């Protein structure tokens, strides 16, 4: 089941951030796969660009949410704001 999370005000890259998608998928062995992607708008080319933010395999849903939380927190960190 995809979990879409609204993007913070600061973009993780030089392109304007449109949204972030987080997917949590159960795996056959009982683990979970977590994938996070950002969709950015390239205003010069007028096209959307996908950027991978995180990929992880975790043992439970709490660890999956921790991966999402950590990556969203890093988007709001002062170092990512300086890069924008």
N, C-alpha and C positions, 0 to 999 in steps of 0.2 A: 504494500500500500504506500504510494508516494506521499510524502509529507512536505508541503511547500511552506517555506518560511520567508516572510517579508524581509527584504534586504535592508541593511542599515543605511544611513544617509551617506556614508563614505564608501567609495568604490575601492575594491581590492586591486584594481589595475588602472592604467591611464585612461581607459575607455569608461564611459558612464555605465554604471551598473543598472540593469533593468530588473532582474530578480535572481533569487537563489532557489535551487531545487535540491531537496534532500530526500534520498530514497533509502528505505530500510527494507531489506529482503531476507526472509528466513532461508537458511541453507539446509541441505539434506542432513548434515551432521549435527544439527541443532544450534549452530552458530548463526550470526546475522551478518549480512554484508551491508556496509554503509557507504553510500556514494553521494558526494555533494558537488554541484556544478553551479557556476554563475553564468548568466546570460548578459552579455555586454552589447552595447550598440556602437558600432563603428560609424560615426557620423560622416566621415569622408567617403566611405564606400557604400553607405546606406544599407548595411547588412548587420545581422546579429551574429555574434561570435561567442562560442562556448568556451568556458575556461574551467578545468577541473580544479576543485578546491581540496577534496579529500577522498580517499578510498581506504576502507579498513574492514577487517573481519574481526568481529567481537563475539564474546561468549553469551552476552545477555542484552536485554533492551536498555538497561541502565548504562552500560558501556557504550551502546550505540548513541544514546542521547548525549553522553559525555563527549563523544567525538563531534557531534553537531554543535554542542555548546562551545567547545574549545575553538572550533573554526569560526563560529560567528563572533566570539569574543576577539579573536585575532584580527577580524575585519575592522573592529572599532579601536584597535590599539593605536597609540600615537605614531608608531613607525609606519603603519599602513596609511594613516592620514597624511603623513609627510610625503609619501610617495604619490599621492593623488594630485 
